[in-house]
Amino acid sequence: MSEYENVAQRYIEIWNEQDGGKRRALIDELFAADVAFTDPLTQITGTDAIEAMVAGAQEQFAGLSFGLGPVDGHHDIARFTWTLDAPGADEPIVIGFDVVTLAEGRISRVTGFLDKVPG
């Protein structure tokens, strides 16, 4: 597994972790304290904001899980596709594409895109 795949897999694990304490520990390991996150729905800064956003998404999408698609990277940048899936569904409910910037092995910036959202 490449460094980029490892980062992307750990990122997805955070979105799926239900235990708040474990999730927070994973966030603190993976993200820089002053991480910037921007996607079409929000623009936030810091690990506290990341934790609140992920907890909110888990509440909103209870019973669904995030999956990881193709991962690519170079230098200090990785990009990957992710999905939001319902158990037993043939197709993902949501498909997104995130670009992360790394600094000293941690994510310092996330720029997200939503490729497929429910109508």
The first five atom37 places (N, CA, C, CB, O) and aatype in JSON, in Angstrom:
{
  "aatype": [12, 15, 6, 18, 6, 2, 19, 0, 5, 1, 18, 9, 6, 9, 17, 2, 6, 5, 3, 7, 7, 11, 1, 1, 0, 10, 9, 3, 6, 10, 13, 0, 0, 3, 19, 0, 13, 16, 3, 14, 10, 16, 5, 9, 16, 7, 16, 3, 0, 9, 6, 0, 12, 19, 0, 7, 0, 5, 6, 5, 13, 0, 7, 10, 15, 13, 7, 10, 7, 14, 19, 3, 7, 8, 8, 3, 9, 0, 1, 13, 16, 17, 16, 10, 3, 0, 14, 7, 0, 3, 6, 14, 9, 19, 9, 7, 13, 3, 19, 19, 16, 10, 0, 6, 7, 1, 9, 15, 1, 19, 16, 7, 13, 10, 3, 11, 19, 14, 7],
  "atom_mask": [
    [1, 1, 1, 1, 1],
    [1, 1, 1, 1, 1],
    [1, 1, 1, 1, 1],
    [1, 1, 1, 1, 1],
    [1, 1, 1, 1, 1],
    [1, 1, 1, 1, 1],
    [1, 1, 1, 1, 1],
    [1, 1, 1, 1, 1],
    [1, 1, 1, 1, 1],
    [1, 1, 1, 1, 1],
    [1, 1, 1, 1, 1],
    [1, 1, 1, 1, 1],
    [1, 1, 1, 1, 1],
    [1, 1, 1, 1, 1],
    [1, 1, 1, 1, 1],
    [1, 1, 1, 1, 1],
    [1, 1, 1, 1, 1],
    [1, 1, 1, 1, 1],
    [1, 1, 1, 1, 1],
    [1, 1, 1, 0, 1],
    [1, 1, 1, 0, 1],
    [1, 1, 1, 1, 1],
    [1, 1, 1, 1, 1],
    [1, 1, 1, 1, 1],
    [1, 1, 1, 1, 1],
    [1, 1, 1, 1, 1],
    [1, 1, 1, 1, 1],
    [1, 1, 1, 1, 1],
    [1, 1, 1, 1, 1],
    [1, 1, 1, 1, 1],
    [1, 1, 1, 1, 1],
    [1, 1, 1, 1, 1],
    [1, 1, 1, 1, 1],
    [1, 1, 1, 1, 1],
    [1, 1, 1, 1, 1],
    [1, 1, 1, 1, 1],
    [1, 1, 1, 1, 1],
    [1, 1, 1, 1, 1],
    [1, 1, 1, 1, 1],
    [1, 1, 1, 1, 1],
    [1, 1, 1, 1, 1],
    [1, 1, 1, 1, 1],
    [1, 1, 1, 1, 1],
    [1, 1, 1, 1, 1],
    [1, 1, 1, 1, 1],
    [1, 1, 1, 0, 1],
    [1, 1, 1, 1, 1],
    [1, 1, 1, 1, 1],
    [1, 1, 1, 1, 1],
    [1, 1, 1, 1, 1],
    [1, 1, 1, 1, 1],
    [1, 1, 1, 1, 1],
    [1, 1, 1, 1, 1],
    [1, 1, 1, 1, 1],
    [1, 1, 1, 1, 1],
    [1, 1, 1, 0, 1],
    [1, 1, 1, 1, 1],
    [1, 1, 1, 1, 1],
    [1, 1, 1, 1, 1],
    [1, 1, 1, 1, 1],
    [1, 1, 1, 1, 1],
    [1, 1, 1, 1, 1],
    [1, 1, 1, 0, 1],
    [1, 1, 1, 1, 1],
    [1, 1, 1, 1, 1],
    [1, 1, 1, 1, 1],
    [1, 1, 1, 0, 1],
    [1, 1, 1, 1, 1],
    [1, 1, 1, 0, 1],
    [1, 1, 1, 1, 1],
    [1, 1, 1, 1, 1],
    [1, 1, 1, 1, 1],
    [1, 1, 1, 0, 1],
    [1, 1, 1, 1, 1],
    [1, 1, 1, 1, 1],
    [1, 1, 1, 1, 1],
    [1, 1, 1, 1, 1],
    [1, 1, 1, 1, 1],
    [1, 1, 1, 1, 1],
    [1, 1, 1, 1, 1],
    [1, 1, 1, 1, 1],
    [1, 1, 1, 1, 1],
    [1, 1, 1, 1, 1],
    [1, 1, 1, 1, 1],
    [1, 1, 1, 1, 1],
    [1, 1, 1, 1, 1],
    [1, 1, 1, 1, 1],
    [1, 1, 1, 0, 1],
    [1, 1, 1, 1, 1],
    [1, 1, 1, 1, 1],
    [1, 1, 1, 1, 1],
    [1, 1, 1, 1, 1],
    [1, 1, 1, 1, 1],
    [1, 1, 1, 1, 1],
    [1, 1, 1, 1, 1],
    [1, 1, 1, 0, 1],
    [1, 1, 1, 1, 1],
    [1, 1, 1, 1, 1],
    [1, 1, 1, 1, 1],
    [1, 1, 1, 1, 1],
    [1, 1, 1, 1, 1],
    [1, 1, 1, 1, 1],
    [1, 1, 1, 1, 1],
    [1, 1, 1, 1, 1],
    [1, 1, 1, 0, 1],
    [1, 1, 1, 1, 1],
    [1, 1, 1, 1, 1],
    [1, 1, 1, 1, 1],
    [1, 1, 1, 1, 1],
    [1, 1, 1, 1, 1],
    [1, 1, 1, 1, 1],
    [1, 1, 1, 0, 1],
    [1, 1, 1, 1, 1],
    [1, 1, 1, 1, 1],
    [1, 1, 1, 1, 1],
    [1, 1, 1, 1, 1],
    [1, 1, 1, 1, 1],
    [1, 1, 1, 1, 1],
    [1, 1, 1, 0, 1]
  ],
  "atom_positions": [
    [[0.85, -1.17, 0.0], [0.0, 0.0, 0.0], [0.9, 1.24, 0.0], [-0.97, -0.01, 1.23], [1.83, 1.35, 0.8]],
    [[0.62, 2.17, -0.9], [1.42, 3.4, -0.97], [1.07, 4.33, 0.19], [1.18, 4.11, -2.33], [0.05, 4.15, 0.86]],
    [[1.91, 5.32, 0.42], [1.64, 6.33, 1.45], [0.29, 7.0, 1.18], [2.76, 7.39, 1.49], [-0.46, 7.26, 2.12]],
    [[-0.01, 7.28, -0.07], [-1.25, 7.95, -0.43], [-2.46, 7.06, -0.15], [-1.23, 8.36, -1.91], [-3.47, 7.53, 0.37]],
    [[-2.34, 5.78, -0.5], [-3.43, 4.84, -0.22], [-3.65, 4.7, 1.3], [-3.12, 3.45, -0.84], [-4.78, 4.62, 1.76]],
    [[-2.56, 4.68, 2.06], [-2.65, 4.58, 3.51], [-3.38, 5.78, 4.09], [-1.25, 4.46, 4.12], [-4.26, 5.63, 4.94]],
    [[-3.02, 6.97, 3.64], [-3.68, 8.19, 4.12], [-5.17, 8.16, 3.76], [-3.01, 9.44, 3.53], [-6.01, 8.47, 4.6]],
    [[-5.48, 7.81, 2.53], [-6.88, 7.79, 2.08], [-7.69, 6.75, 2.86], [-6.96, 7.5, 0.57], [-8.83, 7.01, 3.23]],
    [[-7.1, 5.58, 3.1], [-7.81, 4.53, 3.85], [-8.06, 4.98, 5.28], [-6.99, 3.21, 3.85], [-9.15, 4.76, 5.81]],
    [[-7.09, 5.61, 5.91], [-7.26, 6.11, 7.28], [-8.33, 7.21, 7.32], [-5.93, 6.65, 7.83], [-9.1, 7.28, 8.28]],
    [[-8.37, 8.05, 6.31], [-9.38, 9.1, 6.19], [-10.79, 8.5, 6.16], [-9.12, 9.94, 4.92], [-11.68, 8.97, 6.86]],
    [[-10.97, 7.47, 5.34], [-12.27, 6.81, 5.24], [-12.63, 6.11, 6.55], [-12.27, 5.79, 4.08], [-13.79, 6.12, 6.96]],
    [[-11.65, 5.52, 7.2], [-11.9, 4.85, 8.49], [-12.47, 5.85, 9.51], [-10.6, 4.22, 9.04], [-13.33, 5.49, 10.31]],
    [[-12.0, 7.08, 9.48], [-12.52, 8.1, 10.39], [-14.0, 8.32, 10.14], [-11.74, 9.43, 10.22], [-14.79, 8.41, 11.09]],
    [[-14.39, 8.42, 8.88], [-15.8, 8.67, 8.54], [-16.7, 7.5, 8.95], [-15.94, 8.92, 7.05], [-17.9, 7.69, 9.16]],
    [[-16.12, 6.3, 9.07], [-16.91, 5.13, 9.45], [-16.83, 4.78, 10.93], [-16.46, 3.95, 8.65], [-17.63, 3.97, 11.4]],
    [[-15.91, 5.36, 11.66], [-15.74, 5.01, 13.08], [-16.89, 5.57, 13.91], [-14.39, 5.55, 13.61], [-17.11, 6.78, 13.96]],
    [[-17.63, 4.68, 14.56], [-18.8, 5.06, 15.35], [-18.46, 5.49, 16.78], [-19.78, 3.91, 15.4], [-19.17, 6.31, 17.37]],
    [[-17.39, 4.97, 17.32], [-17.0, 5.3, 18.69], [-16.33, 6.68, 18.7], [-16.04, 4.22, 19.27], [-15.28, 6.88, 18.08]],
    [[-16.95, 7.63, 19.41], [-16.45, 9.0, 19.41], [-15.02, 9.15, 19.9], [0.0, 0.0, 0.0], [-14.26, 9.93, 19.33]],
    [[-14.64, 8.42, 20.93], [-13.28, 8.49, 21.46], [-12.26, 7.96, 20.48], [0.0, 0.0, 0.0], [-11.21, 8.57, 20.27]],
    [[-12.56, 6.81, 19.87], [-11.65, 6.23, 18.87], [-11.54, 7.15, 17.66], [-12.13, 4.82, 18.44], [-10.46, 7.37, 17.11]],
    [[-12.71, 7.69, 17.24], [-12.71, 8.58, 16.07], [-11.85, 9.8, 16.33], [-14.16, 9.0, 15.71], [-11.08, 10.22, 15.47]],
    [[-11.99, 10.38, 17.52], [-11.2, 11.57, 17.84], [-9.71, 11.26, 17.84], [-11.62, 12.14, 19.2], [-8.91, 12.07, 17.37]],
    [[-9.33, 10.1, 18.36], [-7.92, 9.71, 18.36], [-7.41, 9.56, 16.92], [-7.72, 8.39, 19.13], [-6.3, 9.98, 16.61]],
    [[-8.22, 8.97, 16.06], [-7.84, 8.82, 14.65], [-7.7, 10.19, 13.97], [-8.88, 7.96, 13.9], [-6.78, 10.41, 13.19]],
    [[-8.61, 11.09, 14.27], [-8.55, 12.45, 13.71], [-7.27, 13.13, 14.16], [-9.79, 13.28, 14.13], [-6.58, 13.74, 13.34]],
    [[-6.95, 13.05, 15.44], [-5.75, 13.71, 15.96], [-4.47, 13.12, 15.38], [-5.72, 13.61, 17.46], [-3.47, 13.82, 15.26]],
    [[-4.5, 11.82, 15.02], [-3.33, 11.18, 14.4], [-3.16, 11.59, 12.94], [-3.45, 9.66, 14.5], [-2.04, 11.76, 12.47]],
    [[-4.26, 11.75, 12.23], [-4.19, 11.94, 10.78], [-4.15, 13.4, 10.34], [-5.36, 11.27, 10.13], [-3.51, 13.73, 9.35]],
    [[-4.84, 14.27, 11.08], [-4.97, 15.66, 10.65], [-4.06, 16.59, 11.44], [-6.42, 16.11, 10.78], [-3.84, 16.4, 12.63]],
    [[-3.55, 17.6, 10.76], [-2.85, 18.69, 11.44], [-3.87, 19.45, 12.29], [-2.13, 19.65, 10.41], [-5.05, 19.51, 11.92]],
    [[-3.44, 20.01, 13.4], [-4.36, 20.7, 14.32], [-5.13, 21.82, 13.63], [-3.59, 21.26, 15.51], [-6.28, 22.08, 13.97]],
    [[-4.49, 22.48, 12.66], [-5.11, 23.62, 11.97], [-5.59, 23.26, 10.56], [-4.12, 24.78, 11.89], [-5.63, 24.11, 9.67]],
    [[-5.96, 21.99, 10.36], [-6.4, 21.52, 9.05], [-7.52, 22.41, 8.51], [-6.88, 20.06, 9.15], [-8.4, 22.85, 9.24]],
    [[-7.46, 22.67, 7.21], [-8.51, 23.42, 6.51], [-9.29, 22.43, 5.65], [-7.91, 24.59, 5.63], [-8.69, 21.62, 4.94]],
    [[-10.61, 22.49, 5.72], [-11.49, 21.59, 4.98], [-12.49, 22.44, 4.21], [-12.2, 20.57, 5.92], [-13.19, 23.27, 4.8]],
    [[-12.56, 22.22, 2.9], [-13.5, 22.95, 2.06], [-14.16, 21.98, 1.09], [-12.79, 24.09, 1.29], [-13.48, 21.23, 0.39]],
    [[-15.49, 21.99, 1.06], [-16.22, 21.27, 0.03], [-17.44, 22.12, -0.33], [-16.64, 19.83, 0.51], [-17.61, 23.2, 0.23]],
    [[-18.3, 21.66, -1.23], [-19.43, 22.5, -1.62], [-20.4, 22.84, -0.49], [-20.19, 21.82, -2.71], [-21.17, 23.79, -0.6]],
    [[-20.37, 22.07, 0.61], [-21.32, 22.27, 1.69], [-20.77, 23.05, 2.88], [-21.81, 20.96, 2.14], [-21.55, 23.61, 3.66]],
    [[-19.45, 23.09, 3.05], [-18.88, 23.7, 4.24], [-17.45, 24.15, 4.03], [-18.95, 22.74, 5.4], [-16.76, 23.71, 3.1]],
    [[-17.01, 25.03, 4.89], [-15.62, 25.46, 4.94], [-15.29, 25.6, 6.42], [-15.37, 26.82, 4.14], [-15.82, 26.47, 7.11]],
    [[-14.38, 24.73, 6.92], [-14.08, 24.69, 8.34], [-12.58, 24.61, 8.57], [-14.78, 23.5, 9.02], [-11.81, 24.33, 7.65]],
    [[-12.17, 24.87, 9.81], [-10.76, 24.79, 10.17], [-10.62, 24.12, 11.53], [-10.1, 26.2, 10.19], [-11.38, 24.41, 12.45]],
    [[-9.65, 23.22, 11.64], [-9.29, 22.61, 12.91], [-9.9, 21.24, 13.14], [0.0, 0.0, 0.0], [-10.92, 20.89, 12.55]],
    [[-9.24, 20.48, 14.01], [-9.68, 19.11, 14.27], [-11.0, 19.04, 15.03], [-8.61, 18.38, 15.04], [-11.75, 18.09, 14.86]],
    [[-11.29, 20.04, 15.87], [-12.59, 20.05, 16.55], [-13.71, 20.16, 15.53], [-12.67, 21.22, 17.56], [-14.74, 19.48, 15.65]],
    [[-13.52, 21.01, 14.53], [-14.53, 21.18, 13.48], [-14.65, 19.92, 12.62], [-14.18, 22.38, 12.59], [-15.75, 19.56, 12.21]],
    [[-13.53, 19.24, 12.36], [-13.57, 17.98, 11.61], [-14.39, 16.96, 12.4], [-12.13, 17.44, 11.35], [-15.26, 16.29, 11.84]],
    [[-14.11, 16.85, 13.7], [-14.85, 15.9, 14.55], [-16.34, 16.2, 14.53], [-14.33, 15.95, 16.0], [-17.15, 15.28, 14.39]],
    [[-16.72, 17.45, 14.67], [-18.13, 17.83, 14.67], [-18.78, 17.51, 13.32], [-18.29, 19.32, 14.99], [-19.91, 17.03, 13.28]],
    [[-18.08, 17.77, 12.24], [-18.62, 17.51, 10.9], [-18.84, 16.01, 10.69], [-17.69, 18.06, 9.81], [-19.9, 15.6, 10.21]],
    [[-17.85, 15.19, 11.04], [-17.96, 13.75, 10.85], [-19.08, 13.18, 11.74], [-16.62, 13.05, 11.17], [-19.87, 12.36, 11.29]],
    [[-19.14, 13.62, 12.99], [-20.2, 13.15, 13.89], [-21.58, 13.51, 13.33], [-20.02, 13.77, 15.3], [-22.51, 12.7, 13.38]],
    [[-21.71, 14.72, 12.79], [-22.97, 15.14, 12.19], [-23.33, 14.31, 10.96], [0.0, 0.0, 0.0], [-24.5, 13.95, 10.77]],
    [[-22.34, 14.0, 10.15], [-22.59, 13.18, 8.95], [-23.02, 11.77, 9.36], [-21.33, 13.11, 8.06], [-23.91, 11.19, 8.74]],
    [[-22.4, 11.23, 10.39], [-22.78, 9.89, 10.84], [-24.21, 9.87, 11.37], [-21.82, 9.4, 11.92], [-24.94, 8.9, 11.16]],
    [[-24.59, 10.93, 12.04], [-25.96, 11.03, 12.53], [-26.94, 11.15, 11.37], [-26.11, 12.23, 13.47], [-27.99, 10.49, 11.36]],
    [[-26.61, 11.97, 10.4], [-27.47, 12.19, 9.24], [-27.58, 10.95, 8.37], [-26.95, 13.36, 8.41], [-28.64, 10.66, 7.82]],
    [[-26.48, 10.21, 8.24], [-26.43, 9.06, 7.34], [-26.33, 7.75, 8.1], [-25.26, 9.19, 6.38], [-25.63, 6.84, 7.67]],
    [[-27.01, 7.63, 9.22], [-26.97, 6.43, 10.06], [-27.29, 5.19, 9.21], [-27.97, 6.55, 11.23], [-28.22, 5.19, 8.42]],
    [[-26.5, 4.15, 9.39], [-26.7, 2.9, 8.67], [-25.97, 2.83, 7.34], [0.0, 0.0, 0.0], [-25.92, 1.77, 6.72]],
    [[-25.42, 3.95, 6.9], [-24.67, 3.98, 5.65], [-23.17, 3.93, 5.95], [-25.02, 5.25, 4.81], [-22.76, 4.2, 7.08]],
    [[-22.37, 3.58, 4.97], [-20.92, 3.54, 5.18], [-20.19, 4.17, 4.01], [-20.45, 2.09, 5.38], [-20.68, 4.2, 2.88]],
    [[-19.01, 4.67, 4.31], [-18.15, 5.28, 3.3], [-17.2, 4.23, 2.76], [-17.38, 6.48, 3.89], [-16.68, 3.4, 3.5]],
    [[-16.97, 4.29, 1.45], [-16.03, 3.39, 0.8], [-14.97, 4.18, 0.06], [0.0, 0.0, 0.0], [-15.16, 5.36, -0.24]],
    [[-13.87, 3.53, -0.24], [-12.75, 4.18, -0.92], [-12.63, 3.68, -2.34], [-11.44, 3.94, -0.15], [-12.66, 2.47, -2.59]],
    [[-12.49, 4.61, -3.27], [-12.26, 4.28, -4.67], [-10.79, 4.43, -5.01], [0.0, 0.0, 0.0], [-9.93, 4.3, -4.14]],
    [[-10.48, 4.71, -6.27], [-9.1, 4.85, -6.71], [-8.36, 5.99, -5.98], [-9.05, 5.09, -8.2], [-8.94, 7.04, -5.69]],
    [[-7.09, 5.74, -5.71], [-6.22, 6.71, -5.01], [-5.0, 6.97, -5.89], [-5.79, 6.17, -3.6], [-4.46, 6.06, -6.51]],
    [[-4.59, 8.24, -5.92], [-3.4, 8.63, -6.67], [-2.72, 9.75, -5.9], [-3.76, 9.09, -8.13], [-3.37, 10.44, -5.12]],
    [[-1.44, 9.93, -6.11], [-0.77, 11.02, -5.43], [0.62, 11.28, -5.99], [0.0, 0.0, 0.0], [1.2, 10.46, -6.69]],
    [[1.12, 12.43, -5.65], [2.5, 12.79, -5.94], [2.92, 13.88, -4.97], [2.68, 13.25, -7.42], [2.09, 14.65, -4.48]],
    [[4.2, 13.94, -4.7], [4.76, 14.91, -3.76], [3.97, 14.91, -2.45], [4.76, 16.33, -4.39], [3.95, 13.9, -1.76]],
    [[3.34, 16.0, -2.1], [2.6, 16.08, -0.84], [1.09, 16.16, -1.06], [3.06, 17.3, -0.03], [0.36, 16.68, -0.22]],
    [[0.61, 15.63, -2.2], [-0.81, 15.72, -2.55], [-1.34, 14.33, -2.91], [-1.02, 16.71, -3.73], [-0.69, 13.58, -3.63]],
    [[-2.52, 14.02, -2.4], [-3.21, 12.78, -2.77], [-4.62, 13.13, -3.22], [-3.24, 11.77, -1.59], [-5.21, 14.1, -2.76]],
    [[-5.15, 12.32, -4.12], [-6.53, 12.48, -4.56], [-7.18, 11.1, -4.58], [-6.62, 13.16, -5.97], [-6.54, 10.09, -4.88]],
    [[-8.47, 11.09, -4.25], [-9.16, 9.81, -4.23], [-10.67, 10.02, -4.34], [-8.83, 9.03, -2.94], [-11.21, 11.06, -3.99]],
    [[-11.31, 8.98, -4.85], [-12.76, 8.95, -4.93], [-13.27, 8.2, -3.71], [-13.24, 8.28, -6.27], [-12.65, 7.24, -3.25]],
    [[-14.42, 8.64, -3.21], [-15.07, 7.95, -2.1], [-16.54, 7.8, -2.42], [-14.86, 8.71, -0.75], [-17.09, 8.51, -3.26]],
    [[-17.17, 6.87, -1.73], [-18.6, 6.63, -1.93], [-19.3, 6.59, -0.58], [-18.83, 5.31, -2.7], [-18.7, 6.29, 0.45]],
    [[-20.59, 6.89, -0.6], [-21.46, 6.69, 0.55], [-22.46, 5.62, 0.12], [-22.18, 8.03, 1.01], [-23.23, 5.81, -0.83]],
    [[-22.43, 4.49, 0.83], [-23.15, 3.31, 0.38], [-24.19, 2.84, 1.39], [-22.18, 2.2, 0.1], [-23.99, 2.94, 2.6]],
    [[-25.3, 2.34, 0.87], [-26.31, 1.67, 1.69], [-26.07, 0.17, 1.59], [-27.77, 2.04, 1.23], [-25.7, -0.34, 0.53]],
    [[-26.28, -0.55, 2.69], [-26.08, -2.0, 2.65], [-26.92, -2.65, 1.56], [-26.42, -2.63, 4.02], [-28.13, -2.41, 1.47]],
    [[-26.28, -3.48, 0.74], [-26.99, -4.22, -0.3], [-27.35, -3.43, -1.55], [0.0, 0.0, 0.0], [-27.92, -3.99, -2.49]],
    [[-27.04, -2.14, -1.57], [-27.37, -1.32, -2.75], [-26.43, -1.63, -3.91], [-27.31, 0.18, -2.41], [-25.26, -1.95, -3.7]],
    [[-26.94, -1.52, -5.11], [-26.13, -1.76, -6.3], [-25.23, -0.58, -6.64], [-27.02, -2.08, -7.48], [-24.16, -0.74, -7.21]],
    [[-25.69, 0.62, -6.28], [-24.92, 1.83, -6.6], [-24.81, 2.71, -5.37], [-25.58, 2.6, -7.75], [-25.69, 2.71, -4.51]],
    [[-23.72, 3.48, -5.28], [-23.57, 4.41, -4.16], [-24.64, 5.5, -4.19], [-22.18, 5.05, -4.18], [-25.11, 5.9, -5.25]],
    [[-25.0, 5.98, -3.01], [-25.94, 7.09, -2.9], [-25.24, 8.39, -3.26], [-26.52, 7.17, -1.47], [-25.8, 9.25, -3.94]],
    [[-24.0, 8.53, -2.8], [-23.19, 9.72, -3.05], [-21.81, 9.26, -3.53], [-23.07, 10.62, -1.78], [-21.27, 8.26, -3.05]],
    [[-21.25, 10.0, -4.46], [-19.87, 9.8, -4.9], [-19.16, 11.14, -4.78], [-19.8, 9.23, -6.37], [-19.66, 12.16, -5.25]],
    [[-18.0, 11.13, -4.16], [-17.21, 12.34, -4.01], [-15.77, 12.12, -4.42], [0.0, 0.0, 0.0], [-15.33, 11.0, -4.66]],
    [[-15.06, 13.21, -4.48], [-13.66, 13.22, -4.89], [-12.95, 14.22, -4.0], [-13.48, 13.59, -6.42], [-13.31, 15.4, -3.99]],
    [[-11.96, 13.77, -3.24], [-11.23, 14.65, -2.34], [-9.76, 14.74, -2.73], [-11.35, 14.16, -0.9], [-9.16, 13.78, -3.2]],
    [[-9.21, 15.91, -2.54], [-7.79, 16.17, -2.73], [-7.25, 16.6, -1.37], [-7.51, 17.26, -3.85], [-7.76, 17.55, -0.77]],
    [[-6.22, 15.91, -0.88], [-5.65, 16.26, 0.41], [-4.2, 16.68, 0.23], [-5.76, 15.08, 1.4], [-3.47, 16.13, -0.6]],
    [[-3.8, 17.65, 1.03], [-2.41, 18.09, 1.07], [-1.82, 17.61, 2.38], [-2.29, 19.65, 0.93], [-2.44, 17.74, 3.44]],
    [[-0.62, 17.06, 2.3], [0.05, 16.52, 3.48], [1.17, 17.44, 3.92], [0.6, 15.12, 3.19], [1.85, 18.05, 3.1]],
    [[1.35, 17.54, 5.22], [2.46, 18.27, 5.81], [2.97, 17.44, 6.99], [2.02, 19.72, 6.27], [2.25, 17.2, 7.95]],
    [[4.21, 17.03, 6.88], [4.83, 16.21, 7.93], [4.0, 14.96, 8.24], [5.02, 17.03, 9.21], [3.85, 14.57, 9.4]],
    [[3.45, 14.34, 7.19], [2.72, 13.1, 7.33], [1.27, 13.23, 7.75], [0.0, 0.0, 0.0], [0.58, 12.22, 7.9]],
    [[0.79, 14.45, 7.94], [-0.59, 14.67, 8.35], [-1.33, 15.49, 7.28], [-0.65, 15.39, 9.72], [-0.72, 16.23, 6.5]],
    [[-2.64, 15.34, 7.27], [-3.44, 16.1, 6.33], [-3.56, 17.54, 6.84], [-4.85, 15.46, 6.15], [-4.02, 17.78, 7.95]],
    [[-3.13, 18.49, 6.01], [-3.21, 19.9, 6.38], [-4.34, 20.63, 5.64], [-1.88, 20.59, 6.09], [-4.78, 21.69, 6.07]],
    [[-4.79, 20.04, 4.54], [-5.88, 20.65, 3.77], [-6.66, 19.56, 3.05], [-5.33, 21.69, 2.75], [-6.08, 18.61, 2.52]],
    [[-7.98, 19.72, 3.04], [-8.87, 18.85, 2.26], [-9.71, 19.75, 1.37], [-9.78, 17.95, 3.2], [-10.33, 20.71, 1.83]],
    [[-9.71, 19.43, 0.07], [-10.6, 20.1, -0.87], [-11.49, 19.01, -1.47], [-9.79, 20.89, -1.99], [-11.01, 18.11, -2.15]],
    [[-12.78, 19.11, -1.2], [-13.7, 18.07, -1.61], [-14.66, 18.5, -2.7], [0.0, 0.0, 0.0], [-15.01, 19.67, -2.82]],
    [[-15.07, 17.53, -3.49], [-16.03, 17.72, -4.58], [-17.09, 16.65, -4.47], [-15.33, 17.68, -5.97], [-16.8, 15.53, -4.06]],
    [[-18.32, 16.97, -4.82], [-19.42, 16.02, -4.84], [-19.77, 15.74, -6.3], [-20.65, 16.55, -4.05], [-20.24, 16.62, -7.01]],
    [[-19.53, 14.5, -6.73], [-19.77, 14.14, -8.12], [-21.18, 13.61, -8.35], [-18.77, 13.1, -8.56], [-21.75, 13.79, -9.43]],
    [[-21.75, 12.96, -7.33], [-23.11, 12.44, -7.43], [-23.8, 12.65, -6.09], [-23.12, 10.93, -7.84], [-23.31, 12.2, -5.05]],
    [[-24.92, 13.31, -6.11], [-25.72, 13.5, -4.9], [-27.17, 13.18, -5.23], [-25.59, 14.97, -4.34], [-27.59, 13.32, -6.38]],
    [[-27.95, 12.74, -4.24], [-29.36, 12.45, -4.53], [-30.09, 13.72, -4.97], [-30.05, 11.85, -3.28], [-29.82, 14.81, -4.48]],
    [[-31.02, 13.55, -5.9], [-31.79, 14.66, -6.44], [-32.76, 15.12, -5.45], [0.0, 0.0, 0.0], [-33.52, 16.06, -5.71]]
  ]
}
